[in-house]
């Protein structure tokens, strides 16, 4: 049997949390969490030779989008409330 590399758990977790950040975003905190998990997972993948590099990169991108969306949401709410 061949020695098959396993998929990195942090890459999977980062991807899932980043996807959730598009629905539930608590001012970008969920996106930040997904981005951190994906970054750590990507680092582990590179050092350990595990699978899941594409998932970790996708988690990073989606997590960053979640962070930006959170910042835009905060800015929009602040602008609306300051106009009252």
C-alpha positions in Angstrom: 0.0 0.0 0.0 1.1 3.5 -0.7 1.4 6.0 2.1 -1.4 8.5 1.4 -1.2 11.9 2.9 -4.2 13.0 4.9 -6.1 16.2 4.4 -5.2 18.9 6.9 -8.0 19.4 9.5 -7.3 23.1 9.9 -7.6 23.7 6.2 -11.1 22.0 6.3 -12.1 24.0 9.4 -10.8 27.3 7.9 -12.7 26.7 4.7 -16.0 25.9 6.5 -15.7 28.8 8.9 -14.9 31.2 6.0 -18.0 30.0 4.2 -20.1 30.5 7.3 -18.7 34.0 7.5 -20.6 34.9 4.3 -23.8 34.2 6.2 -23.1 35.0 9.8 -20.4 37.7 10.0 -20.4 39.4 13.4 -18.4 42.5 12.2 -15.8 40.4 10.4 -14.8 38.3 13.4 -15.9 35.0 11.8 -14.1 35.8 8.6 -10.9 36.6 10.6 -11.2 33.3 12.4 -11.6 31.4 9.1 -8.6 33.3 7.6 -6.4 32.5 10.6 -7.4 28.8 10.5 -6.8 28.6 6.8 -3.4 30.3 7.1 -2.2 28.0 9.8 -3.5 25.0 7.8 -1.7 26.1 4.7 1.5 26.5 6.7 1.1 23.0 8.1 0.4 21.6 4.6 3.6 23.1 3.3 5.7 21.8 6.1 4.1 18.3 6.5 3.2 17.5 2.9 -0.5 17.0 3.6 -3.4 17.5 1.3 -5.9 20.4 1.3 -3.8 23.2 -0.2 -6.6 24.4 -2.5 -9.1 24.3 0.3 -6.8 26.4 2.5 -6.3 29.0 -0.2 -10.0 29.1 -0.9 -10.6 29.6 2.9 -8.1 32.5 2.9 -9.8 34.2 0.0 -13.3 33.7 1.3 -12.2 34.7 4.8 -10.7 38.0 3.5 -13.9 38.7 1.7 -15.8 38.1 5.0 -13.5 40.5 6.8 -14.0 43.2 4.1 -17.7 42.7 4.2 -17.7 43.1 8.0 -15.8 46.3 7.7 -18.2 47.6 5.1 -21.1 46.6 7.3 -19.7 48.5 10.2 -19.0 51.6 8.1 -22.5 51.5 6.6 -24.2 51.2 10.0 -22.1 54.0 11.4 -22.9 56.3 8.5 -26.6 55.5 8.8 -26.7 56.0 12.5 -24.7 59.2 12.4 -27.2 60.7 10.0 -30.1 60.3 12.4 
